Amino acid sequence: MFRLLWQELQFRRNGIIGWGIGVSIYTALYVGLYPSFDDQLALFDLADMAFYQAIGITEMTSFAGYVSSTFVNLAPILLSIYAIISGSGTLAGEEDEGKLELMVTLPIPRWQIVTAKALATAVALFLILVIVGIAAVGTLSAIASQVETPVTAVDMFLSALYMWPLVMVVAMISLLMGAYLPNRRTAALAATVIFVGNYFGNSLANMYNALDAIKPLLIFTYYDNAPAVLTEGQAIADIAVLVGISLVLILLAVWAFQRRNITVGAWPWQRAKVV
Amino acid sequence: MTENVIETKGLTVYYGRQRGILNVDLTVQKGEVYGFLGPNGAGKTTTQRALLDVIRPVSGQAWLFGLDCQKEGVTARQRVGYLPGELSLYENMKAYQFFDTVEAMRGKNGDKSYREAICQRLNLDTGRKIREYSRGNKQKVGVVVAFMNKPDLLILDEPTSGLDPLVQQTVLELVREAKADGRTVFFSSHILSEVQEVCDRVGIIRDGQLVATERVETLIKQQFKRLRLSFGALPPADAFALDGVTETARDEQSVTLEIRENLNGVLRTAVTYHVLDIDTIPVTLEEVFLAYYGGK
């Protein structure tokens, strides 16, 4: 199992470096530019701007508000693209490419294959966020003399790591879709629809009280992007819910993959009943 | 007592409503090279995938080394080397890295000197990235992966596909060496000459059903004999119009016949026309195979 996990991490090495650097550049650009237009942002009242609220940007008049709106709010969206690509590529993608056949014929239980791939994805996402966190700390240090804020370097680093449970859920949704649906394209599409639905569903639910009932069903409900989260951190209960959802998704992916006929790529309802 | 390395009973696989294989009953004994013949789509790959638990049967059961392919598949597959028909590799790896990766995933450190010896015999440069390889070289990588751990059972799906004739011979030598070591080979192919060359027994699969299993030489003998009869004066055209006998060629001095039954009748008739010579012309497995499919 450990060897398999190690191999899976090796396969993800380029993705970790590439996405780590890419999201770090995004972070450095957004956070680093704050001193250039903080005066203008101070006048930027978003309270009545429904569009901004719909995409989760709630306040930009302070450094914490700006960072939460750009970095805390949008970096997980960027990383979710990686999560969907990586998650759907893990089983469905490898099956499409024909690589999975040789792997499942090795003396490895299928549950270990799924678990190792899920763990490798989890570690890859964590390492990307460590890189991003370091970039965020570096950027804050670079502009510290120009910014007056209670947000510390540790807060910046932890705010990156707090994204992990959320992007992990997105990756595991994609992994489950890859274990269940016939090919990568469908799995990625299904995961994207679920992700986008959750994101905008949550934003709308935050704007309209009538949608309160659906909030517990949306993953973004368990990820806070209010400015205070930078200094106070995400709620432990929310983290626990997201980690719990990820674990359930991994179990479902194991269940789906155990039953899957590899190399066949049929829709679930087209599959023959197996003894 | 012979040990069945592969056994299936009533093995049936469907892809939705589409037929994969139907009620396949087969046994492959220890130390045997079993050739699995059939055209594309007959069910060769499906059978091999069901044995390796890549796909699951809708009914029937399969065992490797007496172990249930599904319930005890992991244990059974520790002793199996597999070469898929549609080989797909990690293109960014160098070949030796790929071999190390497979060994790591197997949880084994194989005999590297044996692996290197195979690579040398196949003339494979393992220091290059797989994406730089030709199709034939990629196939060689698959051959090495299948053989490198000296598994007790080799399941090879069209192993010589894409290889040049010299390398094909090397692969067939590897198969013979595996047999000489007492290992078992389950070998699917539609190249009949190579099956004839290395296999002890052959199974012919047709439309998902195993239609014949026989020793190679017996299958050839059983099916038909081909005789060329030479005469001083040729007998009339309908002289050999007997049940089970087909005249396939005629020249100025001889008549060639394919005989499924009624050999006595042929000989009696030949004697009446003063036969001068009788030659037996070898029947290839390919011809037997075509006879099965062509309904000759």
Chai-1 contact restraints between the chains, C-beta under 6 A:
chainA,res_idxA,chainB,res_idxB,connection_type,confidence,min_distance_angstrom,max_distance_angstrom,comment,restraint_id
A,R3,B,A104,contact,1.0,0.0,6.0,A-B,restraint_1
A,L4,B,M105,contact,1.0,0.0,6.0,A-B,restraint_2
A,Q7,B,T101,contact,1.0,0.0,6.0,A-B,restraint_3
A,Q7,B,A104,contact,1.0,0.0,6.0,A-B,restraint_4
A,E97,B,S88,contact,1.0,0.0,6.0,A-B,restraint_5
A,G98,B,E86,contact,1.0,0.0,6.0,A-B,restraint_6
A,G98,B,S88,contact,1.0,0.0,6.0,A-B,restraint_7
A,K99,B,S88,contact,1.0,0.0,6.0,A-B,restraint_8
A,E101,B,V54,contact,1.0,0.0,6.0,A-B,restraint_9
A,E101,B,P84,contact,1.0,0.0,6.0,A-B,restraint_10
A,V104,B,V54,contact,1.0,0.0,6.0,A-B,restraint_11
A,T105,B,L52,contact,1.0,0.0,6.0,A-B,restraint_12
A,T105,B,Y82,contact,1.0,0.0,6.0,A-B,restraint_13
A,L106,B,M105,contact,1.0,0.0,6.0,A-B,restraint_14
A,L106,B,R106,contact,1.0,0.0,6.0,A-B,restraint_15
A,P107,B,V74,contact,1.0,0.0,6.0,A-B,restraint_16
A,P107,B,R77,contact,1.0,0.0,6.0,A-B,restraint_17
A,P107,B,Q78,contact,1.0,0.0,6.0,A-B,restraint_18
A,P109,B,V74,contact,1.0,0.0,6.0,A-B,restraint_19
A,N261,B,I55,contact,1.0,0.0,6.0,A-B,restraint_20
A,N261,B,R56,contact,1.0,0.0,6.0,A-B,restraint_21
A,I262,B,V54,contact,1.0,0.0,6.0,A-B,restraint_22
A,V264,B,Y15,contact,1.0,0.0,6.0,A-B,restraint_23
A,A266,B,G16,contact,1.0,0.0,6.0,A-B,restraint_24
A,Q270,B,G16,contact,1.0,0.0,6.0,A-B,restraint_25
A,A272,B,Y14,contact,1.0,0.0,6.0,A-B,restraint_26
A,A272,B,G16,contact,1.0,0.0,6.0,A-B,restraint_27
A,A272,B,V58,contact,1.0,0.0,6.0,A-B,restraint_28
A,V274,B,R56,contact,1.0,0.0,6.0,A-B,restraint_29
A,V275,B,S59,contact,1.0,0.0,6.0,A-B,restraint_30
